[in-house]
Amino acid sequence: MLTGIEEVDWASLGHAYGPADDVPELLRGLASADPAERETALDGMYGAVHHQGDVYDSTLACIPFLLELVADPGVQDRGCIVELLTSIGGIELDDEEEEEMSGLPFDDGEFIPAANYAMAAAAIAAGSDVFLGLVSDPDPEVRLAVPYALASLHPEPALVLTLLRERLTVERDTEVRLALVAAVGQIALRHASLRAETVDWLGWLARAAQDPGLRLAALAQRARCAPGEIPDDVVPWVTALLEEIRTASVSGAGSEPPRGAAPTLIGQVRELLEEHAAGRPAPWTEELLRTLHAALDDRVDDRIALVLAQLRSPDWGQRSDAIWLCGGLIRVWRGRYEEVVRLVGDQLHDPEPRLREAATSFLERLFELGAPAADALAARLARAPRGPADGFGDGSSGFGDGSGGFGEGCGDGFGEGFDGVGPSGREGALIALARAGDVRAVPLLARALEEGEVRRELLYAVDGLGPSAAVLAPLLRRRLARIELDERLYDRAAPLLHALAAARGVQALPEVLRVLRGAPANRRDRVREAALRTLAAFGPAAGEAVPDLRELLADGAAGVSTAAARALWAVEGDPAEVLPVLERWLRPVLPGADRCAAAQVLGEIGPAAVAAAPALRPALASRDLWVRVRAAAALWRVTGETEATLPVLLAAWEENRHARVDIAECLAEMGPAASEARLVLLTELTRRRRHNAREGASGTRDIHLDEKLLTLCRAALARMERETY
């Protein structure tokens, strides 16, 4: 086994972490009889030799040995090696990607040639006949991995297609059967000459197969290969199949419980997948439905109907799948989600903790769209057990480190919290309620502030609670007073300062000034900007801060200087002292961010800043789009001019979709003066896709910002109509 491995000069080859002289040990580890050693070796292959999908010269040198291991029936866990080979050989680069990849550096300064990817694909394709004999391997994990390898790598797709279809007639393992169907779909997508034949066969299988799971898999793959031919009755068809699967699985044993904790990254991923599937008789339906949803794409009404059907299923697993699938749907597409949100809220009362966690994570991201679930959130919070108070421990302000991302979370600071569900527990539900703007969150938030650690997202949600948040000011003030003025000051103080600004907690003025004056060198500017924003929110009541504000007008950082100008204007209402400062930051030689900050403040000052209009006009021609947008909005707010400003705003609307919220806000203020923008606004309201939707990425506030854009567009149109007639 591994003949010739010593003849390779591994030390002259490289991987993600330097010389590849450790690769022989990894390859031998893959053949070990010890499961832990095999897993460690596989982790090393993905971590170094095939790091983040890269193909190094050492990766190419491994291919013959990996193929040898796959062909040896005495090697265990060969399915994992097949998957590794599929990943190494399955990357196809277009011309642009090749250009990018040719400049991807090693740690030692060398570069990964784009040709490596083509050579890897060719080398594995040349040896891919080894996979043909594995479709009937005794190991189901091998049979599970081989179909996709054949569909992706073998140079004779017609041969593979025949083999896969024949194997389907004798295969008895459910998940392997599904993998065979998925591989058939992959061939149809990759080879246009085989597509029509394959689509017809998948359509036949979707109706003729006895197994409802197989019918669902065929339907999903047919939809993937021919999205334009998805039948109109797809929702009742899929719903009926899911019910058949549920009924047939009720008496099943379900999936195996998770194994013990694993020390490797590969093992941790496996453990998470096993935990997700534990107790579910048919966990594979999730991937089939994900494929179907992707094929349905912009058929949003059908996708919502499918999600609603799943949310009404007696199977908690199907309801959980529906929540995660709807997370991607609502992030990308606009639609009527009220009933979906209400039904997701109902899952907060389910005894299954994983379902409650999924529901909470979903609702956290909805902001105002979460209102239909507000009653369920409030009821759940009222019933959830309270854990012991955590106190302030080391004297910190007590913030969790959670990112608040979809499907992510952190410890919730309420002891056991949401019936023992940690990542998206009690605080997650409270964040969702507060972001929905429900005042029932206020007393619960007050209790949280009294007890222990509070996730920063909860403090940033205070601004959605309106005047009712004022009662939180004393608690926020007390927390701010306890913060040490050390290098962690910004992370701890910024959320509290934001919440105090939203609550108009003027009584905390001494504590805010303490932070402003005592900001350490580390991130000093950001600390000062946060404190200055809070002082601006306090308005004339912050008169004690005027000497500090005047001093900071001359600060060398634009963010600090302009924030001081905003605060001084809010406190004294006299433009004479702040306009020269703001005009100084509008100079064309300065960075765009500095000019944007100054323009933003001038726009907030409005007509009282008319003397600064000459300084704003040159910015309308800036090469920086954001400078043009900020300057145009500010110039209109200062002078009421539309002849020069409206064309700039409309051009930027088309150029950068992420500027549309700011532009729509200005158009709504313009009213009839912006009638030229009517068609632009109407067009935006007819679009189904969210303006800020990104493939493979999302931000916590993306949905909220898109809904804000829609609200502003409607408001602008309504004002045009109202003031025209």
Salt bridges, closest charged atoms under 4 A:
GLU6 OE2 - ARG28 NH2 2.24
ASP22 OD1 - HIS15 NE2 2.93
GLU39 OE1 - ARG270 NH1 2.35
ASP77 OD2 - ARG38 NE 2.83
GLU92 OE2 - ARG190 NH1 2.75
ASP129 OD1 - HIS154 NE2 2.74
ASP137 OD2 - ARG78 NH2 2.95
GLU171 OE1 - ARG143 NE 2.88
GLU171 OE1 - ARG167 NH2 3.01
GLU197 OE2 - ARG165 NH1 3.19
GLU229 OE1 - ARG222 NH2 3.15
GLU243 OE2 - ARG246 NH2 2.63
GLU244 OE2 - ARG215 NH2 2.64
GLU274 OE2 - ARG259 NH2 2.96
GLU274 OE2 - ARG270 NE 3.46
GLU286 OE1 - HIS276 NE2 2.82
GLU286 OE2 - ARG290 NH2 2.81
GLU287 OE1 - ARG290 NE 3.92
ASP301 OD1 - ARG688 NH2 3.65
ASP302 OD2 - ARG299 NH2 2.70
ASP321 OD2 - ARG280 NH2 2.62
GLU338 OE2 - ARG336 NE 3.24
GLU339 OE2 - ARG312 NH2 3.34
GLU339 OE2 - ARG342 NH2 2.49
ASP346 OD2 - ARG342 NH1 3.39
ASP350 OD2 - ARG319 NH1 2.95
GLU352 OE2 - ARG354 NE 3.01
GLU364 OE1 - ARG455 NH2 2.96
GLU368 OE1 - HIS704 ND1 2.80
ASP375 OD1 - ARG440 NH2 2.78
ASP394 OD2 - ARG488 NH2 3.94
ASP394 OD2 - ARG492 NH2 3.96
ASP419 OD2 - ARG356 NH2 3.84
ASP419 OD2 - ARG380 NH2 2.37
ASP438 OD2 - ARG440 NH2 2.86
GLU451 OE2 - ARG386 NH2 2.13
GLU457 OE1 - ARG455 NE 3.26
ASP463 OD2 - HIS498 NE2 3.03
ASP491 OD1 - ARG523 NH1 2.90
GLU511 OE1 - ARG477 NE 2.76
ASP548 OD1 - ARG517 NH2 2.88
ASP555 OD2 - ARG528 NH1 3.36
GLU572 OE1 - ARG550 NH2 3.12
GLU577 OE2 - ARG550 NE 2.82
GLU604 OE1 - ARG566 NE 2.76
GLU641 OE2 - ARG617 NH2 2.31
GLU655 OE1 - ARG628 NH2 2.83
ASP662 OD2 - ARG630 NH1 3.38
GLU669 OE1 - ARG637 NE 2.81
GLU684 OE2 - ARG334 NH2 2.60
GLU684 OE1 - ARG660 NH1 2.89
GLU684 OE1 - ARG687 NH1 2.82
GLU695 OE2 - ARG689 NH2 2.81
ASP702 OD2 - ARG694 NH2 2.87
ASP706 OD1 - ARG334 NH2 2.78
ASP706 OD2 - ARG690 NH1 2.74
ASP706 OD1 - HIS691 ND1 2.81
GLU707 OE2 - ARG690 NH1 2.90
GLU721 OE2 - ARG678 NH1 2.72
GLU723 OE2 - ARG719 NE 2.62
